[in-house]
């Protein structure tokens, strides 16, 4: 963000949140952007149709992708950066002017003297804690990114809320099994909460799933921003929402309605009888709930 020169060709290593957000941003600034990702889809955790739809939108912006690509070499040659990748048996060298490594982070715990205090860390440097964020040393807690888990600002703040309640208010709250909403701030946005379809199927539950294109949502049509889709996963026996993804205009805002339903433990049927303001993006939940059907 402190660059004073617009990259002519930005090569991004990693097709996760940071790589995609910055990749699209620099593409819209005018850079050529190539995203190199070692998985067979961007956003590896998401359901395939969500990843495909987002990739299609980014490609429409001119972002280029190399999937299932392993980076084997990076070298400087004059004012160029040469990135060698292999895709299957094919080798390719991409010549860019700048490179952004968006392949993950490690916590800055190596210079804190934790070993002297007896505070344990794992093999990646994250501080080990229990559900109450207590370390193995009485009176020492760890919260936020340094303890591992979802690296989001709002999750760090929730860590603080839980820790404050336990230490100051004498409660016994835990970070275990909390629902985690988050958003990818590309255009269109991806708002997500709870389980993906893959994760829900792995639990062995009977499921109901619904999917609804943003192209059918009146507000999206009015704003000519119809890319994306809504998806919801429901426990068929308990009628509880297990997870949802909204890829579309302001997806991070709309998905929080479904997150609040999950937090309240309300049955998904409540959404069918709700009154939604016309024309709003939330009105698309009508169509989404109508699309919910049992799956094998």
C-alpha positions in Angstrom: 0.0 0.0 0.0 3.1 2.3 0.2 4.0 1.8 -3.4 4.6 5.0 -5.3 4.8 3.3 -8.7 1.9 1.4 -10.3 3.2 -2.1 -11.1 3.1 -2.8 -14.8 2.6 -6.5 -14.2 1.9 -7.8 -10.7 2.4 -11.5 -10.1 0.4 -12.7 -7.1 1.4 -15.9 -5.3 -1.7 -17.3 -3.7 -5.4 -17.4 -4.6 -6.8 -16.7 -1.1 -8.3 -13.5 0.4 -5.3 -11.2 0.3 -4.2 -12.3 -3.1 -7.6 -11.8 -4.7 -8.5 -8.5 -3.0 -5.1 -7.0 -3.9 -5.1 -8.6 -7.3 -8.4 -7.1 -8.3 -7.5 -3.7 -6.7 -4.3 -3.4 -8.7 -6.0 -4.6 -11.9 -8.5 -1.8 -11.5 -5.7 0.6 -10.9 -4.4 -0.5 -14.4 -1.8 -3.2 -13.7 -1.7 -6.4 -15.5 -2.3 -9.1 -12.8 -1.5 -12.8 -12.8 -2.6 -14.9 -9.8 -0.7 -18.2 -9.3 -2.4 -20.7 -7.1 -1.4 -24.3 -6.3 -5.0 -25.5 -5.8 -7.5 -26.5 -8.4 -9.8 -23.6 -7.3 -9.3 -20.2 -5.8 -10.6 -19.9 -2.2 -9.9 -23.6 -1.4 -12.3 -23.8 1.5 -15.3 -22.5 -0.4 -17.8 -24.6 -2.4 -16.7 -25.0 -6.0 -19.6 -23.1 -7.6 -18.8 -20.1 -5.3 -15.2 -20.1 -6.3 -16.0 -20.5 -10.0 -18.4 -17.6 -10.0 -16.0 -15.3 -8.3 -13.1 -16.3 -10.6 -15.4 -15.6 -13.6 -16.0 -12.1 -12.2 -12.3 -11.4 -11.7 -11.5 -12.7 -15.1 -14.1 -10.3 -16.5 -12.0 -7.6 -14.9 -8.9 -8.9 -16.7 -7.2 -10.8 -13.9 -5.3 -13.8 -15.2 -5.1 -17.1 -13.3 -2.8 -20.1 -13.2 -4.3 -22.9 -11.2 -2.8 -26.1 -10.0 0.5 -24.3 -10.4 3.6 -24.9 -8.3 6.1 -22.1 -8.1 9.6 -23.5 -8.4 11.8 -20.5 -8.9 11.7 -16.7 -8.6 14.6 -14.6 -9.9 15.4 -11.0 -10.7 16.5 -10.1 -14.2 17.1 -6.4 -14.7 13.8 -4.7 -13.9 11.8 -7.9 -14.3 10.8 -10.6 -11.9 10.8 -14.1 -13.4 8.5 -16.6 -11.8 8.8 -20.2 -13.0 5.8 -22.5 -12.4 4.9 -26.0 -13.3 1.3 -27.1 -14.1 1.3 -30.8 -14.4 4.2 -31.6 -16.7 4.2 -28.2 -18.3 6.7 -25.5 -17.2 6.1 -21.8 -17.7 8.0 -18.6 -16.8 6.0 -15.5 -16.1 7.7 -12.2 -16.5 6.4 -9.5 -14.2 7.6 -6.3 -12.7 6.4 -6.9 -9.1 5.5 -9.9 -7.0 3.1 -10.1 -4.0 3.5 -13.1 -1.8 0.0 -13.9 -0.4 0.7 -17.5 0.8 0.0 -17.1 4.5 1.6 -15.5 7.6 3.4 -16.5 10.7 2.9 -14.8 14.1 5.6 -12.6 15.5 6.2 -14.6 18.6 9.8 -15.6 18.2 11.2 -12.5 19.9 8.8 -12.3 22.9 10.8 -14.6 25.2 7.8 -16.9 25.6 10.0 -19.8 26.4 11.4 -18.0 29.5 7.9 -17.4 30.7 6.9 -21.1 30.1 4.3 -20.1 27.5 4.1 -22.9 24.8 3.7 -22.3 21.1 3.0 -24.8 18.3 5.2 -25.7 15.3 3.9 -22.6 13.4 4.6 -20.2 16.3 1.0 -19.8 17.5 0.5 -19.6 21.2 -1.3 -22.6 22.6 -4.5 -21.8 24.4 -7.7 -23.6 25.6 -11.3 -22.5 24.8 -11.0 -19.7 27.4 -7.8 -18.5 25.7 -5.8 -19.4 28.7 -2.2 -20.4 28.1 -0.5 -23.1 30.2 0.8 -20.4 32.6 -1.8 -19.2 35.2 -2.7 -15.6 34.7 -1.5 -15.4 31.1 -4.0 -15.3 28.2 -3.5 -14.9 24.4 -6.1 -13.5 22.0 -6.3 -12.4 18.4 -4.2 -13.7 15.5 -1.3 -14.7 17.7 -3.2 -17.7 19.0 -4.2 -19.0 15.5 -7.7 -19.5 14.2 -9.6 -17.2 11.8 -7.4 -14.1 11.3 -10.1 -11.4 11.2 -10.2 -8.2 13.1 -13.8 -8.8 14.2 -12.8 -12.2 15.6 -10.0 -10.6 17.6 -12.5 -8.2 19.0 -14.8 -11.1 19.9 -11.8 -12.7 21.6 -11.6 -9.5 23.7 -15.3 -9.6 24.6 -15.0 -13.2 25.7 -11.9 -12.6 27.7 -13.3 -9.5 29.4 -16.5 -11.4 30.3 -14.5 -14.2 31.8 -11.9 -12.2 33.7 -13.9 -9.1 34.8 -17.5 -10.4 34.9 -16.7 -13.9 36.2 -18.4 -15.7 33.3 -17.3 -18.9 31.6 -17.5 -18.2 27.9 -15.5 -20.1 25.3 -14.3 -19.5 21.7 -15.1 -23.1 20.9 -18.0 -23.7 18.4 -18.7 -20.0 17.9 -20.1 -19.0 14.6 -17.6 -17.1 12.4 -19.0 -14.6 9.9 -16.5 -13.0 7.4 -16.3 -11.3 4.1 -14.0 -11.2 1.1 -13.9 -7.6 -0.1 -13.6 -8.2 -3.8 -16.3 -7.0 -6.2 -18.6 -8.8 -5.9 -18.2 -9.4 -2.2 -18.3 -12.8 -0.7 -20.1 -12.9 2.6 -19.9 -16.2 4.5 -21.0 -17.7 7.8 -20.9 -21.2 9.2 -20.3 -24.4 7.2 -19.8 -24.9 3.5 -21.7 -27.7 1.8 -18.6 -29.9 1.9 -18.2 -29.4 5.6 -21.9 -30.0 6.3 -22.0 -33.2 4.3 -18.9 -34.5 6.3 -21.0 -34.4 9.5 -23.4 -37.0 8.1 -26.5 -34.8 8.7 -29.5 -34.8 6.4 -29.4 -31.5 4.5 -31.5 -29.1 2.7 -29.7 -26.7 0.3 -30.8 -23.7 -1.6 -29.2 -21.5 -4.3 -30.4 -18.3 -5.9 -28.7 -16.1 -8.6 -28.2 -12.5 -7.8 -29.4 -11.9 -11.3 -32.9 -12.5 -9.9 -32.7 -10.0 -7.1 -34.5 -6.8 -7.9 -32.1 -4.5 -6.1 -29.1 -6.1 -7.9 -30.9 -5.7 -11.2 -31.6 -2.0 -10.5 -28.0 -1.4 -9.8 -26.8 -3.4 -12.7 -24.6 -5.5 -10.4 -26.0 -9.0 -10.9 -22.9 -11.1 -10.6 -22.9 -13.9 -8.0 -25.3 -16.1 -6.1 -26.8 -16.8 -2.7 -26.5 -20.2 -1.1 -27.8 -21.7 2.2 -27.2 -25.0 3.9 -29.9 -26.2 6.4 -30.0 -29.2 8.8 -33.1 -31.0 7.4 -34.1 -32.6 10.7 -33.8 -29.6 13.0 -34.4 -26.9 10.3 -31.4 -25.0 11.6 -29.2 -23.0 9.3 -25.7 -24.6 9.2 -24.0 -22.1 6.9 -24.5 -19.6 4.1 -22.6 -17.8 1.4 -23.7 -14.7 -0.4 -21.5 -13.8 -3.4 -22.8 -10.5 -4.7 -23.2 -6.8 -4.2 -22.8 -6.1 -0.4 -22.7 -9.9 0.3 -20.9 -9.2 3.6 -23.9 -7.1 4.8 -26.7 -9.5 3.7 -25.1 -12.7 5.1 -25.2 -11.2 8.6 -29.0 -11.6 8.6 -28.5 -15.4 8.3 -25.7 -15.2 10.9 -28.1 -13.6 13.4 -30.6 -16.4 12.7 -27.9 -19.0 13.5 -26.9 -17.1 16.7 -30.5 -17.1 17.8 -31.0 -20.8 17.0 -34.1 -19.8 15.0 -35.6 -22.3 12.4 -34.9 -21.4 8.8 -38.7 -21.4 8.2 -38.8 -18.0 9.9 -37.2 -16.5 6.9 -40.1 -17.6 4.7 -42.6 -15.6 6.7 -40.4 -12.5 7.0 -41.4 -9.2 5.5 -38.5 -7.8 3.5 -38.4 -4.2 2.3 -38.7 -3.7 -1.4 -36.3 -3.1 -3.2 -33.5 -4.3 -1.0 -30.9 -7.0 -1.3 -32.3 -8.8 1.7 -35.5 -9.3 -0.4 -33.5 -11.9 -2.3 -33.8 -14.2 0.7 -37.4 -14.8 -0.5 -36.1 -16.5 -3.6 -33.3 -18.2 -1.7 -35.6 -19.9 0.8 -38.0 -20.9 -2.0 -35.1 -22.7 -3.6 -34.3 -24.8 -0.5 -34.7 -28.5 -1.2 -33.6 -31.8 0.4 -30.4 -33.3 -1.1 -29.0 -36.8 -1.1 
